[in-house]
């Protein structure tokens, strides 16, 4: 990167850590090119104007570093044709020693507006860098963590990366999980662990001792695992939640999901077409489609038995006469409920 070459870029995706890391690399490149640390100006598209952006990047630095302007979610700057034209004009005025970066945080597979695609095309036409950053999906985060550890010369014992990935939600497979900050959280925990073990390999026991479980949407993941009869996932997920969530809350959530499945299964057993549930039960299409797929894994009697089992758990939790139990016994009772009703016969 030379000091007399303006820099523009367009980054999009759901990996907030990857995008931030790349922006830091650009700042370092500007520093090397100009001999001074650039000023970083980060702003939401809804909180600035094209004129303000132009003021930041259109004048070349004479003394000191330039400006690295990062515009997050530029969509509000693209509402009209005139707005789009003005922003494309600002792109063309980025002076040597400065940089202008547009950041579009978007879910994987989400539909993009024509205006954002047009802005990306304008950046590419101006010779800018276009990159997509995808966050590690379920099952990929452990290997990703190992890569970040190698970059930092942090030693990980076998199992440590997997335990860290699990604690920050790396094995939750639901597609609606927000993974934007997951990488940054994992790297932050890596840095903390490296201070704890500056010279020895970090073990899974170290991770368990120092890293709190921050599993995104773990309750929804557990409920979906129960509804889909994935007992190998539902059991451990429920056991972890029992350590952080009041038992009555978990029982209420399980009861609500099974009641929904019972209602859907009853309609299907009565011959109702799946598409009619949107109108009959007042559900959104996506929600109805998901529940139909889950309900087909059960029978109506099986769902009724599972609900009866929850009633017995509820009595134990509330200390009904003759149902008193210790914390350990109640935890075991939840595990047995999963084995008996979610896994099914022969588990």
Residue pairs with C-beta under 8 A, 6 or more apart in sequence:
1 7
1 29
1 30
1 32
1 33
2 33
3 33
3 34
3 96
3 97
4 96
4 97
5 33
5 96
6 94
6 95
6 96
6 97
6 98
6 99
7 26
7 29
7 30
7 94
7 98
7 99
7 100
7 128
7 129
8 91
8 94
8 99
8 100
8 101
8 123
8 126
8 127
8 128
8 129
9 26
9 99
9 100
9 101
9 102
9 123
9 128
9 129
9 130
9 131
10 101
10 102
10 104
10 119
10 120
10 123
10 124
10 128
10 129
10 130
10 131
11 19
11 22
11 23
11 101
11 102
11 103
11 104
11 131
11 132
11 133
12 103
12 104
12 105
12 106
12 120
12 131
12 132
12 133
13 19
13 104
13 105
13 106
13 108
13 132
13 133
13 134
13 135
14 105
14 106
14 107
14 108
14 133
14 134
14 135
14 178
14 179
14 180
15 133
15 134
15 135
15 136
15 179
15 180
15 183
16 105
16 135
16 180
16 181
16 183
16 184
17 135
17 181
17 182
17 183
17 184
17 187
18 133
18 134
18 135
18 183
19 103
19 105
19 133
20 184
22 131
22 133
23 68
23 70
23 101
23 103
26 68
26 99
26 101
27 37
27 38
27 40
27 68
30 38
30 65
30 66
30 68
30 97
30 98
30 99
31 37
31 38
31 65
33 97
34 61
34 64
34 65
34 66
34 97
35 65
36 61
36 64
36 65
36 66
37 65
38 65
38 66
38 67
38 68
38 98
38 99
39 65
39 66
39 67
39 68
40 67
40 68
40 70
41 56
41 67
41 68
41 69
41 70
42 69
42 70
42 72
43 52
43 69
43 70
43 71
43 72
44 71
44 72
44 73
45 71
45 72
45 73
45 74
45 75
45 76
45 77
46 73
46 76
48 71
48 77
49 77
50 77
50 83
50 86
50 87
50 89
50 90
53 69
53 71
53 87
53 90
53 100
54 90
54 93
56 67
56 69
56 98
57 67
57 69
57 90
57 93
57 94
57 95
57 98
57 99
57 100
58 90
58 93
58 94
58 95
58 98
59 95
59 98
60 66
60 95
60 96
60 97
60 98
61 67
61 95
61 97
61 98
65 97
66 95
66 96
66 97
66 98
66 99
67 98
67 99
68 98
68 99
68 101
69 98
69 99
69 100
69 101
70 101
70 103
71 77
71 100
71 101
71 102
71 103
72 103
72 105
73 103
73 104
73 105
74 87
74 102
74 104
74 116
74 119
75 104
75 113
75 115
75 116
77 83
77 87
78 84
78 87
78 113
78 115
78 116
78 118
78 119
79 115
84 115
84 118
84 119
87 119
87 122
88 119
88 122
90 100
91 100
91 122
91 123
91 126
91 128
92 126
94 100
102 119
102 120
102 123
104 112
104 116
104 120
105 180
106 112
108 134
108 135
108 175
120 130
123 130
124 130
135 179
135 180
135 182
135 183
136 143
136 144
136 170
136 179
136 182
136 183
137 173
137 179
138 170
138 171
138 172
138 173
138 177
139 170
139 171
139 173
140 170
141 165
141 168
141 170
141 171
141 182
141 186
142 161
142 162
142 164
142 165
142 170
143 161
144 165
144 183
144 186
145 156
145 161
145 164
145 165
145 170
145 186
145 190
146 156
146 161
148 183
148 186
148 187
148 190
149 155
149 156
149 161
149 190
152 190
152 191
152 194
154 190
154 193
154 194
154 202
155 197
155 200
155 201
155 202
156 201
156 202
157 201
157 202
157 203
157 204
158 204
159 203
159 204
160 201
160 202
160 203
160 204
160 206
160 207
162 204
163 204
163 207
163 208
163 211
164 170
164 186
164 189
164 190
164 193
164 207
164 211
165 171
165 186
166 215
167 189
167 207
167 208
167 211
167 212
167 213
167 214
167 215
168 182
168 185
168 186
168 189
168 211
168 214
168 215
169 177
169 179
169 182
169 214
169 215
169 216
169 217
169 218
170 182
170 186
172 215
172 216
172 217
172 218
172 221
173 221
174 217
174 220
174 221
174 224
176 217
177 216
177 217
178 216
178 217
179 216
182 216
185 214
189 207
189 210
189 211
192 210
192 211
193 202
193 206
193 207
193 210
193 211
194 202
196 202
196 206
196 210
197 206
213 240
213 244
215 221
215 240
218 237
218 240
218 241
219 241
219 245
219 250
219 253
221 233
221 237
222 234
222 237
222 238
222 241
223 253
223 254
223 257
224 294
225 231
225 233
225 234
225 237
226 234
226 238
226 254
226 257
226 258
226 338
226 342
227 257
227 258
227 261
227 291
227 294
227 297
228 293
228 294
228 297
229 297
229 298
229 342
229 343
229 344
230 342
231 338
231 339
231 342
231 343
231 344
231 347
234 338
234 342
235 335
235 338
235 339
235 342
238 250
238 334
238 335
238 338
239 331
239 334
239 335
241 250
242 250
242 331
242 334
247 317
247 330
248 314
248 317
248 318
251 310
251 313
251 314
251 317
254 310
255 307
255 310
255 314
258 303
258 306
258 307
258 310
259 307
260 291
261 291
261 294
261 295
261 298
261 303
262 300
262 303
262 304
262 307
263 281
264 277
264 281
264 288
264 291
264 292
264 295
265 295
265 296
265 298
265 299
265 300
265 303
266 300
267 276
267 277
267 280
267 281
268 274
268 292
268 295
268 296
269 300
272 280
274 288
274 289
274 292
277 283
277 288
277 291
277 292
278 284
278 285
278 288
281 288
283 291
295 303
298 306
302 341
302 344
305 341
306 337
306 341
306 342
309 337
309 340
309 341
310 337
312 323
313 330
313 333
313 334
313 337
315 323
316 323
316 324
316 325
316 329
316 330
316 333
317 330
325 333
339 347
340 347
